[in-house]
Amino acid sequence: MRLVVATRGSKLSMLQTEELLAQIKAVEPSIEFEIKIVKTTGDEVQDKPLYQIGVKGIFEKEVNLAVLRGEADVAVHSLKDLPSELSPGLVVAGFSKRAPPFDALVSTAGYVLETLPRGALVGTSSVRRAEFVKAIRPDVRVEPLRGNVDTRINKILQGKYDAAIMAVAGIYRLYGASPPIKLAVLRPEVLPPPPGQGIVAAVVREADSWLIDLLKKASDPKASLEAIAEREFLKAVGAGCHVAIGGVAFARNDTVEFIAGYASGGRKYIVRVVGDDPVEVGRRAAEEIRKFKDGDV
């Protein structure tokens, strides 16, 4: 059996793809893979913040099109890059083990948010990260920072920024336990990550039931539960990348804990929901966030 796998061509994307394919290989040793590299809008446009590009699914659309057109069997993505609604005929069918889902303040000096100097320059192109930083430290400057993980880290090492907000998962997957820079991990109560961060996902055609079954067997059970809750939250909250909303689920024993947050205009709001049904927990967290976002609390 041979599967054609579409993915982006960055070093991190390739590492994530290898990680997920190893899980598939563990349950179906006879399977072989052919990698198809696809360039996305997000890869091509590097001179604008993400929210200014104005295209939904800027890191996934072209990769998924390869599957829809029959040019590939599987599309591999960072789950956080997938919009709540995929193109008709596609489903999210597989999930890797989860790397730490948190964001971190990254710097050469080992800053935490509280010790950043007044007027420090913090890099991020995420509206969510920018708004939460402004709510916590309104005295620092936040400016766009684009590029692959290593590109962004190099800009900090070169002194172009005092610090940046980045995903722990990407740094750990690239550098292991010894990254070339210092990380101050931000708990979700301080800065909630985007839904899906740290999970690698497989998208396939809805009609390929045999492949969906295979990916389900290969998926990490804990990450699958957390992904279900976070995808439901993303769908129910109804916000895109231009709104500062984050949320993360933690599956433990028979319960799912969900921490979500919203920031705007120097204010932030954090909610915590616990339950045994990941779909219901995701929906309830979204309801609480919508109340605050719409000015009901």
Disulfide bonds with the S-S distance in Angstrom:
none
